[in-house]
């Protein structure tokens, strides 16, 4: 295939697969915690890390990871302790991260807004071998955490009070989810872009939830959908010369709409089957009740009420 003949597309496809696996793997916990937009906030903070990487002439991926982790921990602490003014503090953190990234990249010797654009919206041609190495290491960390600690993370995401009663380290697990989300943002920024990474963390999960009922099946299907849409978007971007991030997100939304349309008749069919299963049980219960009444001495029968 022509697409596999070029080195930059080989790197882009590897990065796309890693992003497709990691983003929904973390996003399912964020959806359970009703923090679907957390990835968007971390993406704003990561812009400062990208600008700082250009300023220091260091790999922006690693610097963005450090800054994102610090920002995610700050966000989690604000969520836990900032009862009254937490929303204002988070807003300042998000906007400050975006402004800091724009300022720092323009102060860098070889930096410009054009460099920042590839991190904001994703770029296939700029994925370097060093980026692939960094993305692979970070993706391995994300997979180990989200799969290895899935029971504990699910318990914390579902009900913090219950998890605390069972003896789980709730605060540490909450911080771990935040750190893993931050790492995922930096993994995905080269393919999807910082401004669109939150969509890839949420939309495949929302699509999978339309036709699944258990957490495990939703997890697996969300990862399959995420991998499929990132590969499809990357290939489409190569042949049609369109932005990869926007293409991937629009394909993911299309999958969500398709599964939603399929889920409606499926839900109706399940409801009819459930009603049909309950009707024989109700008839059997009625027959048993009637038999019990007939066996009671002196009990009135339905025929006794008929006037002669």
C-alpha positions as CSV (number, residue, x, y, z in Angstrom):
1,X,0.0,0.0,0.0
2,X,1.2,3.5,-0.8
3,X,0.4,4.8,2.6
4,X,2.9,2.4,4.2
5,X,5.7,3.4,1.9
6,X,6.4,6.7,3.6
7,X,8.2,6.8,7.0
8,X,6.2,9.7,8.4
9,X,2.9,7.8,7.7
10,X,4.2,4.7,9.4
11,X,5.0,6.8,12.5
12,X,1.6,8.5,12.2
13,X,-0.3,5.2,12.1
14,X,1.6,3.9,15.1
15,X,0.8,7.0,17.0
16,X,-2.9,6.8,15.9
17,X,-3.2,3.2,17.2
18,X,-1.7,4.2,20.6
19,X,-4.0,7.2,20.8
20,X,-7.0,5.2,19.9
21,X,-6.3,2.7,22.7
22,X,-5.3,5.1,25.5
23,X,-7.9,7.9,25.1
24,X,-11.0,5.8,25.6
25,X,-9.3,3.7,28.2
26,X,-9.0,6.8,30.4
27,X,-12.1,8.5,29.1
28,X,-14.4,5.8,30.5
29,X,-13.4,6.7,34.0
30,X,-13.8,10.4,33.4
31,X,-17.3,9.8,32.0
32,X,-18.2,7.7,35.1
33,X,-17.0,10.6,37.3
34,X,-18.9,13.1,35.2
35,X,-15.7,14.9,34.3
36,X,-16.0,14.6,30.5
37,X,-14.4,18.0,29.9
38,X,-11.4,17.4,32.1
39,X,-9.3,16.5,29.1
40,X,-10.1,19.8,27.5
41,X,-8.9,21.7,30.6
42,X,-5.7,19.7,30.7
43,X,-5.2,20.4,27.0
44,X,-5.2,24.1,27.7
45,X,-2.6,23.7,30.5
46,X,-0.4,21.5,28.2
47,X,0.0,24.4,25.8
48,X,2.3,26.0,28.4
49,X,4.4,22.9,28.4
50,X,4.6,22.9,24.6
51,X,5.7,26.5,24.6
52,X,8.2,25.9,27.3
53,X,9.7,23.0,25.4
54,X,10.3,25.2,22.4
55,X,11.8,27.9,24.6
56,X,14.2,25.4,26.2
57,X,14.9,23.5,23.0
58,X,13.7,20.3,24.6
59,X,11.1,17.8,23.4
60,X,7.7,19.4,23.8
61,X,6.1,16.1,24.5
62,X,8.0,15.4,27.7
63,X,7.8,19.0,28.9
64,X,4.1,19.1,28.1
65,X,3.7,15.8,30.1
66,X,5.3,17.3,33.2
67,X,3.2,20.5,33.0
68,X,0.0,18.6,32.3
69,X,0.6,16.3,35.3
70,X,1.1,19.3,37.5
71,X,-2.0,21.0,36.1
72,X,-4.1,17.8,36.5
73,X,-3.0,17.4,40.1
74,X,-3.9,21.0,40.8
75,X,-7.3,20.5,39.1
76,X,-8.0,17.5,41.3
77,X,-7.0,19.3,44.5
78,X,-9.2,22.2,43.5
79,X,-12.1,19.8,42.9
80,X,-11.6,18.1,46.3
81,X,-11.0,21.2,48.4
82,X,-12.2,24.3,46.5
83,X,-15.8,24.2,47.6
84,X,-16.9,27.7,46.8
85,X,-14.5,29.4,44.4
86,X,-13.2,26.3,42.6
87,X,-14.8,27.1,39.3
88,X,-13.0,30.4,39.1
89,X,-9.7,28.9,40.0
90,X,-10.1,26.3,37.3
91,X,-11.0,28.9,34.8
92,X,-7.9,30.9,35.6
93,X,-5.8,27.7,35.3
94,X,-7.2,26.9,31.9
95,X,-6.9,30.4,30.4
96,X,-3.5,30.9,32.0
97,X,-2.2,27.7,30.4
98,X,-3.4,28.8,27.0
99,X,-2.0,32.3,27.3
100,X,1.3,31.0,28.7
101,X,1.7,28.6,25.8
102,X,1.2,31.3,23.2
103,X,3.6,33.7,25.0
104,X,6.4,31.2,25.5
105,X,6.4,29.8,22.0
106,X,6.6,33.3,20.6
107,X,9.6,34.0,22.9
108,X,11.4,30.9,21.7
109,X,14.1,31.4,19.1
110,X,12.6,29.0,16.5
111,X,9.0,29.2,17.7
112,X,6.0,30.6,16.0
113,X,2.2,30.3,16.0
114,X,2.6,27.9,13.1
115,X,4.5,25.5,15.4
116,X,1.8,25.8,18.0
117,X,-0.9,25.0,15.4
118,X,0.4,21.5,14.8
119,X,0.0,20.7,18.6
120,X,-3.4,22.4,18.8
121,X,-5.1,20.5,15.9
122,X,-2.7,17.6,15.2
123,X,-0.3,17.1,12.3
124,X,0.7,13.8,10.6
125,X,3.9,15.0,8.9
126,X,5.4,16.4,12.1
127,X,5.4,13.1,14.1
128,X,9.1,12.4,14.6
129,X,10.8,9.2,15.7
130,X,11.4,10.8,19.1
131,X,7.7,11.5,19.4
132,X,6.8,7.9,18.6
133,X,9.2,6.7,21.4
134,X,7.7,9.2,23.9
135,X,4.1,8.3,22.9
136,X,4.9,4.6,23.2
137,X,6.3,4.9,26.7
138,X,3.5,7.1,27.9
139,X,0.8,4.9,26.3
140,X,2.3,1.8,28.1
141,X,1.9,3.6,31.4
142,X,-1.7,4.5,30.6
143,X,-2.6,1.0,29.6
144,X,-1.0,-0.5,32.7
145,X,-2.9,1.8,35.0
146,X,-6.3,1.7,33.3
147,X,-6.3,-2.1,32.9
148,X,-4.3,-3.2,35.9
149,X,-6.2,-1.1,38.4
150,X,-9.6,-1.2,36.6
151,X,-11.5,-2.5,39.6
152,X,-10.2,0.1,42.0
153,X,-10.6,2.9,39.5
154,X,-14.1,1.9,38.7
155,X,-15.1,1.7,42.4
156,X,-13.7,5.2,43.0
157,X,-15.3,6.6,39.8
158,X,-18.7,5.1,40.7
159,X,-19.0,5.9,44.4
160,X,-16.2,7.6,46.4
161,X,-17.9,7.1,49.8
162,X,-18.4,3.3,49.2
163,X,-14.8,3.0,48.0
164,X,-13.6,4.8,51.1
165,X,-15.6,2.5,53.3
166,X,-14.1,-0.6,51.7
167,X,-10.6,0.7,52.5
168,X,-9.5,1.9,49.1
169,X,-7.0,4.9,49.0
170,X,-9.6,7.2,47.4
171,X,-7.4,10.4,47.3
172,X,-4.5,8.5,45.8
173,X,-6.7,6.9,43.2
174,X,-8.3,10.2,42.3
175,X,-4.9,11.7,41.7
176,X,-3.8,8.7,39.7
177,X,-6.8,9.2,37.4
178,X,-5.9,12.8,37.0
179,X,-2.3,12.0,36.2
180,X,-3.3,9.3,33.7
181,X,-5.6,11.7,32.0
182,X,-2.8,14.3,31.7
183,X,-0.5,11.7,30.2
184,X,-3.2,10.7,27.7
185,X,-3.6,14.3,26.6
186,X,0.1,14.5,25.7
187,X,0.0,11.1,24.0
188,X,-2.9,12.3,21.8
189,X,-1.8,15.9,21.0
190,X,0.4,15.0,18.0
191,X,-2.4,13.1,16.3
192,X,-5.7,14.7,17.4
193,X,-4.5,18.0,18.8
194,X,-4.8,19.6,22.3
195,X,-8.1,21.3,21.5
196,X,-9.8,18.1,20.3
197,X,-8.3,15.4,22.5
198,X,-11.2,15.6,25.0
199,X,-13.6,14.5,22.2
200,X,-11.6,11.3,21.6
201,X,-11.6,10.5,25.3
202,X,-15.4,10.9,25.6
203,X,-17.2,10.2,22.2
204,X,-16.0,6.5,21.8
205,X,-17.1,5.8,25.3
206,X,-20.5,7.5,24.8
207,X,-20.9,5.5,21.5
208,X,-20.1,2.2,23.2
209,X,-22.6,2.9,26.0
210,X,-25.4,3.0,23.5
211,X,-25.4,-0.7,22.9
212,X,-23.6,-2.2,26.0
213,X,-24.7,-2.7,29.6
214,X,-21.6,-3.8,31.5
215,X,-18.5,-1.8,32.3
216,X,-16.1,-4.4,30.9
217,X,-17.9,-4.7,27.5
218,X,-18.1,-0.9,27.3
219,X,-14.4,-0.6,28.0
220,X,-13.4,-3.0,25.3
221,X,-15.8,-1.6,22.7
222,X,-14.8,2.0,23.4
223,X,-11.1,1.0,22.8
224,X,-12.1,-0.8,19.5
225,X,-14.1,2.3,18.4
226,X,-11.3,4.6,19.4
227,X,-8.7,2.6,17.4
228,X,-10.9,2.3,14.4
229,X,-11.7,6.0,14.1
230,X,-8.1,7.2,14.7
231,X,-6.9,4.8,11.9
232,X,-9.8,5.8,9.6
233,X,-9.2,9.5,10.3
234,X,-5.4,9.2,9.7
235,X,-5.9,7.4,6.4
236,X,-8.5,9.9,5.3
237,X,-6.3,12.8,6.2
238,X,-3.5,11.4,4.1
239,X,-5.5,10.8,1.0
240,X,-7.8,13.8,1.2
241,X,-5.3,16.3,2.6
242,X,-7.6,17.3,5.5
243,X,-6.7,18.0,9.2
244,X,-6.3,14.7,11.0
245,X,-7.7,15.8,14.4
246,X,-11.0,17.2,13.0
247,X,-11.4,14.2,10.7
248,X,-11.0,11.7,13.6
249,X,-13.4,13.6,15.8
250,X,-16.1,13.8,13.1
251,X,-15.8,10.1,12.3
252,X,-16.1,9.3,16.0
253,X,-19.3,11.5,16.2
254,X,-20.6,9.7,13.1
255,X,-20.1,6.3,14.8
256,X,-21.9,7.7,17.9
257,X,-24.9,8.8,15.8
258,X,-25.0,5.4,14.0
259,X,-24.9,3.3,17.2
260,X,-27.5,5.6,18.7
261,X,-29.8,4.9,15.7
262,X,-29.2,1.2,16.1
263,X,-29.7,1.2,19.8
264,X,-33.3,2.6,19.7
265,X,-34.9,-0.4,17.9
266,X,-32.6,-2.7,19.9
267,X,-33.9,-1.2,23.2
268,X,-37.5,-1.6,22.0
269,X,-36.9,-5.2,21.1
270,X,-35.4,-5.9,24.5
271,X,-38.4,-4.2,26.2
272,X,-40.9,-6.3,24.2
273,X,-38.9,-9.5,25.0
274,X,-38.9,-8.6,28.7
275,X,-42.7,-8.0,28.7
276,X,-43.3,-11.2,26.9
277,X,-41.1,-13.1,29.5
278,X,-43.0,-11.5,32.3
279,X,-46.6,-12.3,31.0
280,X,-46.3,-16.1,31.3
281,X,-44.9,-15.6,34.8
282,X,-47.9,-13.4,35.7
283,X,-50.3,-15.9,34.3
284,X,-48.6,-18.7,36.2
285,X,-48.8,-16.7,39.4
286,X,-52.5,-16.0,38.8
287,X,-53.2,-19.7,38.2
288,X,-51.4,-20.6,41.4
289,X,-53.3,-18.0,43.3
290,X,-56.6,-19.3,42.0
291,X,-55.7,-22.9,42.9
292,X,-54.8,-21.8,46.4
293,X,-58.2,-20.0,46.7
294,X,-60.1,-23.1,45.6
295,X,-58.3,-25.2,48.1
296,X,-59.3,-23.0,51.1
297,X,-62.6,-24.3,52.7
298,X,-65.4,-21.7,52.5
299,X,-63.5,-19.5,50.0
300,X,-65.6,-17.6,47.6
301,X,-65.1,-18.5,43.9
302,X,-65.6,-16.1,41.0
303,X,-68.8,-18.0,40.1
304,X,-70.2,-17.3,43.6
305,X,-70.5,-13.6,42.6
306,X,-72.7,-14.3,39.6
307,X,-76.4,-13.6,40.5
308,X,-78.8,-16.4,39.9
